[in-house]
Amino acid sequence: MDAIIEIATTKDVEPWAQLRVALWPHHSLEHHRAELGRAYLSESGQAVAFIARNPANETVGFAEATLRHDYVNGCSSSPVLFLEGIYVRPVDRRKGIARLLCNAVADWGKSLGCIEFGSDALLENSASHALHTALGFEETQRVVFFRKPL
């Protein structure tokens, strides 16, 4: 498949937000729309999103990344390019689209001087682990977070 990868803009909000609902269904479509404006369309220079389109101009995937200046598990530099989310519609998977999206994110980070690319996935999300491995990420550690209300 020939996918077109571009930096996301305001014209992409609706299909992008719908794909985010597919990835993160515990938030509403309205929540996703609002977050896109705050986090990825604000021109802060600290975040980027790329959209993948098929030849019919349908939005089929996205990747979102930020520059993290705090500690990133397994990394030793700062800032670290961090993959916040990546999603490709099930019907469009295994066509290299996630790799194209990830490469676009990596190029953006390199252009800003990043030398490490971090990401994370829930412990039980083996599909995400497999994708990360296929994209060239290496596992650095596993963590269980705890909380105690005060």
C-alpha positions in Angstrom: 0.0 0.0 0.0 1.2 3.5 -0.8 0.4 5.5 2.3 0.8 9.2 2.4 2.3 10.4 5.7 1.8 14.1 6.7 2.0 16.2 9.8 -1.5 16.5 11.3 -3.4 19.8 11.0 -6.7 21.1 12.1 -8.3 19.6 8.9 -7.5 16.1 10.3 -9.1 16.5 13.7 -12.3 14.6 13.1 -10.9 11.4 11.5 -7.9 11.5 13.8 -10.1 11.8 16.9 -12.2 8.9 15.7 -9.1 6.8 15.4 -8.1 7.8 18.9 -11.4 6.6 20.2 -10.6 3.2 18.6 -7.2 3.2 20.4 -8.3 4.7 23.7 -12.1 4.0 24.0 -12.2 5.0 27.7 -12.4 8.6 26.6 -15.2 10.3 24.6 -14.8 11.7 21.1 -15.3 15.2 22.5 -12.4 14.6 24.9 -10.1 13.5 22.1 -11.0 16.5 19.9 -10.2 18.8 22.8 -6.9 17.1 23.6 -5.8 17.3 20.0 -6.2 21.1 20.1 -4.3 21.4 23.4 -1.5 19.0 22.9 -0.8 18.5 19.2 -2.1 21.5 17.3 -0.8 24.2 19.7 2.5 24.8 17.9 4.4 24.5 21.1 7.2 22.7 19.3 7.1 20.0 22.1 4.6 17.6 20.3 3.9 16.4 16.9 1.4 14.1 15.2 1.5 12.4 11.8 -1.5 11.2 9.9 -1.4 8.3 7.4 -3.8 8.4 4.4 -4.4 5.8 1.8 -4.6 6.6 -2.0 -8.3 7.2 -1.6 -7.4 10.0 0.9 -8.9 8.2 3.9 -7.2 8.6 7.2 -6.0 5.2 8.2 -3.6 5.8 11.0 -1.8 8.2 13.2 1.3 8.5 15.4 1.7 11.1 18.2 4.9 12.0 19.9 6.3 14.5 22.4 9.6 15.7 23.6 10.1 14.6 27.2 12.6 16.5 29.3 12.0 14.6 32.5 13.4 11.1 33.1 12.3 8.5 30.6 12.7 4.9 31.8 15.6 3.2 30.1 17.0 6.4 28.5 19.9 8.5 29.5 19.6 11.7 27.4 17.3 14.7 27.4 15.1 15.5 25.7 13.8 12.1 24.7 11.5 11.7 21.7 8.5 9.7 23.2 5.9 7.9 21.2 2.7 8.7 23.0 0.4 6.7 20.7 0.3 4.9 17.4 -2.7 3.3 15.7 -3.5 1.9 12.3 -7.0 0.7 11.4 -7.2 -3.1 11.6 -8.0 -3.4 7.9 -4.8 -1.5 7.0 -2.4 -3.3 9.3 0.6 -5.3 8.1 1.2 -3.0 5.2 4.1 -1.0 6.7 2.0 2.0 7.7 3.0 1.9 11.4 6.7 1.8 10.3 6.2 4.8 8.0 4.5 6.7 10.8 7.2 5.8 13.3 10.0 6.8 10.8 8.3 10.2 10.3 8.2 10.7 14.1 11.9 9.6 14.4 12.9 12.0 11.7 11.1 14.8 13.5 12.9 14.0 16.8 16.3 13.7 15.1 15.8 17.1 13.5 15.4 18.5 17.1 18.6 16.8 18.3 17.1 13.8 20.0 19.3 10.7 20.2 16.8 8.4 22.0 13.3 7.3 21.1 11.2 6.0 24.0 7.8 4.5 24.3 5.7 2.4 26.7 2.9 -0.1 26.7 0.8 -1.7 29.3 2.2 -4.9 30.8 -0.6 -7.1 29.4 -0.6 -5.5 25.9 1.4 -8.1 24.0 0.2 -6.8 20.6 1.8 -3.5 21.4 5.0 -5.2 22.6 5.2 -7.1 19.3 4.7 -3.9 17.3 7.4 -2.0 19.3 9.8 -4.9 18.7 9.0 -4.9 15.0 9.6 -1.2 14.8 13.1 -1.6 16.3 12.4 -0.7 19.9 14.1 -2.8 22.7 12.5 -3.5 26.0 14.4 -1.8 28.8 12.4 -2.6 31.9 9.0 -3.6 33.3 7.4 -1.5 36.0 4.3 -1.9 38.2 3.1 1.4 39.6 1.5 1.7 43.0 -0.7 4.3 44.7 -1.7 5.1 48.2 -4.4 7.7 48.9 -3.5 10.2 51.6 
